[in-house]
């Protein structure tokens, strides 16, 4: 649950924003499940964090959740 604390979410948004804003000629950011493997990050939270950061940076987001069969199966129920 620590990953959901306001301080941690703010830190993650700042890190993603820093990476996205320095891409002047790139309009779309292709990304995926950052920190969701061995670091056990929540896929939905990490997606939302990247979506917020891309929006703040004025970028479109292409999210590629490679190998996330669990997420797909949950959404098909």
C-alpha positions as CSV (number, residue, x, y, z in Angstrom):
1,X,0.0,0.0,0.0
2,X,3.0,2.3,0.4
3,X,3.0,2.9,-3.4
4,X,-0.4,4.6,-3.0
5,X,0.9,7.2,-0.6
6,X,0.6,10.8,-1.9
7,X,4.4,11.3,-1.5
8,X,5.2,8.2,-3.6
9,X,2.6,9.0,-6.3
10,X,3.9,12.6,-6.6
11,X,7.5,11.3,-6.8
12,X,6.5,8.8,-9.6
13,X,4.6,11.5,-11.5
14,X,7.7,13.8,-11.3
15,X,10.0,11.1,-12.5
16,X,7.8,10.2,-15.5
17,X,7.2,13.9,-16.3
18,X,10.9,14.5,-16.4
19,X,11.4,11.8,-18.9
20,X,8.5,12.8,-21.1
21,X,9.0,16.6,-21.2
22,X,12.5,16.3,-22.6
23,X,11.3,14.8,-25.9
24,X,10.6,18.0,-27.9
25,X,10.0,16.4,-31.3
26,X,8.2,13.3,-30.0
27,X,4.4,13.7,-29.8
28,X,3.5,10.2,-28.5
29,X,5.2,8.3,-25.7
30,X,5.2,4.5,-26.0
31,X,5.5,2.9,-22.6
32,X,4.4,0.0,-20.5
33,X,4.2,-1.6,-17.0
34,X,6.9,0.4,-15.3
35,X,7.8,-1.1,-11.9
36,X,5.2,-3.8,-12.1
37,X,7.5,-6.9,-12.3
38,X,9.9,-7.6,-9.5
39,X,9.0,-4.3,-7.8
40,X,5.3,-5.4,-7.6
41,X,3.8,-2.1,-8.6
42,X,0.1,-1.9,-9.2
43,X,-0.5,-1.9,-13.0
44,X,-3.5,0.4,-12.8
45,X,-1.7,2.9,-10.6
46,X,1.4,2.9,-12.8
47,X,-0.7,3.5,-15.9
48,X,-2.5,6.4,-14.3
49,X,0.8,7.9,-13.2
50,X,2.2,7.8,-16.7
51,X,-1.1,9.1,-18.2
52,X,-1.0,12.1,-15.8
53,X,2.7,12.7,-16.6
54,X,2.2,12.5,-20.3
55,X,-0.8,14.8,-20.1
56,X,1.3,17.4,-18.1
57,X,4.0,17.1,-20.7
58,X,1.6,17.6,-23.6
59,X,2.2,14.1,-25.0
60,X,-0.1,11.3,-26.2
61,X,0.4,8.0,-24.5
62,X,0.6,4.6,-26.2
63,X,0.5,2.1,-23.3
64,X,1.7,-1.4,-24.2
65,X,1.0,-3.8,-21.2
66,X,3.0,-6.6,-22.7
67,X,2.3,-10.0,-21.0
68,X,-0.5,-8.6,-18.8
69,X,-2.9,-11.5,-19.3
70,X,-4.2,-11.0,-15.8
71,X,-5.3,-7.4,-16.7
72,X,-6.9,-8.6,-19.9
73,X,-8.8,-11.4,-18.3
74,X,-10.0,-9.2,-15.4
75,X,-11.4,-6.7,-18.0
76,X,-13.2,-9.5,-20.0
77,X,-15.2,-10.7,-17.0
